[in-house]
Amino acid sequence: MADWNRGHDSVNDMLDAENKRIAENLATKVSRLKSLAFDIDREVDDQNDYLDGMDSNFMSATGLLSGSVKRFSTMVRSGRENRRILCYVSVGLVVVFFLLYYMVSRIQS
């Protein structure tokens, strides 16, 4: 009977050691997951701040564009002389765009 208790105690000791090892392994994995969750939370907060900043930038750009469209519409609806000026300005902007494009392409090659 004493031999059986000794064998039973050694099995219990082995099982206890195995349980401790598995518990430590599990604790390590849980701490890694917790750290990962905190990193994800921090990244999400950073991305939300970035998107909020973009939203305010787009809102200000929308305000500028809507004002420009109103002025452009007013100019188009006005007399013939303003239309001629509008055509000159439009052609001038297209020419400047192509000149800048040409100069940038020449610099890069």
C-alpha positions as CSV (number, residue, x, y, z in Angstrom):
1,M,0.0,0.0,0.0
2,A,2.9,2.4,0.8
3,D,4.4,1.7,-2.7
4,W,1.1,2.5,-4.3
5,N,0.9,5.9,-2.4
6,R,4.5,6.7,-3.4
7,G,3.7,5.9,-7.1
8,H,0.5,7.9,-6.8
9,D,2.4,10.9,-5.3
10,S,5.0,10.8,-8.0
11,V,2.3,10.8,-10.7
12,N,0.6,13.7,-8.9
13,D,4.0,15.5,-8.8
14,M,4.5,15.0,-12.5
15,L,0.9,16.1,-13.3
16,D,1.4,19.2,-11.0
17,A,4.7,20.1,-12.8
18,E,3.0,19.6,-16.2
19,N,0.1,21.8,-15.1
20,K,2.5,24.5,-13.9
21,R,4.5,24.4,-17.2
22,I,1.3,24.7,-19.2
23,A,0.0,27.5,-17.0
24,E,3.2,29.4,-17.4
25,N,3.0,28.9,-21.2
26,L,-0.6,30.1,-21.2
27,A,0.4,33.1,-19.1
28,T,3.1,34.0,-21.6
29,K,0.7,33.7,-24.5
30,V,-2.0,35.8,-22.7
31,S,0.6,38.6,-22.0
32,R,1.6,38.6,-25.6
33,L,-2.0,38.8,-26.7
34,K,-2.6,41.6,-24.2
35,S,0.4,43.5,-25.5
36,L,-0.9,43.0,-29.1
37,A,-4.3,44.2,-28.1
38,F,-2.8,47.4,-26.6
39,D,-0.7,48.0,-29.7
40,I,-3.8,47.6,-31.9
41,D,-5.8,50.0,-29.7
42,R,-3.0,52.6,-29.9
43,E,-2.8,52.1,-33.7
44,V,-6.6,52.5,-34.1
45,D,-6.5,55.7,-32.0
46,D,-3.7,57.1,-34.2
47,Q,-5.6,56.2,-37.4
48,N,-8.8,57.8,-36.0
49,D,-6.9,61.0,-35.2
50,Y,-5.5,60.9,-38.7
51,L,-8.9,60.4,-40.3
52,D,-10.4,63.2,-38.2
53,G,-7.7,65.5,-39.4
54,M,-8.3,64.5,-43.0
55,D,-12.0,65.2,-42.5
56,S,-11.4,68.7,-41.3
57,N,-9.0,69.3,-44.3
58,F,-11.6,68.0,-46.7
59,M,-14.3,70.2,-45.2
60,S,-12.1,73.3,-45.6
61,A,-11.2,72.3,-49.2
62,T,-14.9,71.9,-49.8
63,G,-15.6,75.3,-48.5
64,L,-12.9,76.8,-50.8
65,L,-14.2,75.0,-53.8
66,S,-17.8,75.9,-53.3
67,G,-16.8,79.5,-53.0
68,S,-14.8,79.3,-56.2
69,V,-17.6,77.6,-58.0
70,K,-20.0,80.3,-57.0
71,R,-17.7,83.0,-58.2
72,F,-17.1,81.1,-61.5
73,S,-20.9,80.7,-62.0
74,T,-21.4,84.4,-61.4
75,M,-18.7,85.2,-63.9
76,V,-20.2,82.8,-66.5
77,R,-23.7,84.3,-66.1
78,S,-22.4,87.9,-66.5
79,G,-21.8,89.7,-69.7
80,R,-19.8,88.9,-72.9
81,E,-16.7,90.7,-71.8
82,N,-16.3,88.6,-68.7
83,R,-16.7,85.4,-70.8
84,R,-13.8,86.5,-73.0
85,I,-11.6,87.1,-70.0
86,L,-12.7,83.7,-68.7
87,C,-11.6,82.0,-71.9
88,Y,-8.2,83.7,-71.8
89,V,-7.7,82.7,-68.2
90,S,-8.7,79.1,-69.0
91,V,-6.4,78.9,-72.0
92,G,-3.6,80.4,-70.0
93,L,-4.0,77.9,-67.2
94,V,-3.9,75.0,-69.7
95,V,-0.7,76.4,-71.3
96,V,0.9,76.9,-67.8
97,F,0.0,73.3,-66.9
98,F,1.6,71.9,-70.1
99,L,4.7,74.0,-69.6
100,L,5.1,72.8,-66.1
101,Y,4.6,69.2,-67.2
102,Y,7.2,69.6,-70.0
103,M,9.7,71.1,-67.6
104,V,9.2,68.5,-64.9
105,S,9.5,65.7,-67.5
106,R,12.8,67.2,-68.9
107,I,14.3,67.5,-65.4
108,Q,13.5,63.9,-64.5
109,S,15.1,62.5,-67.7
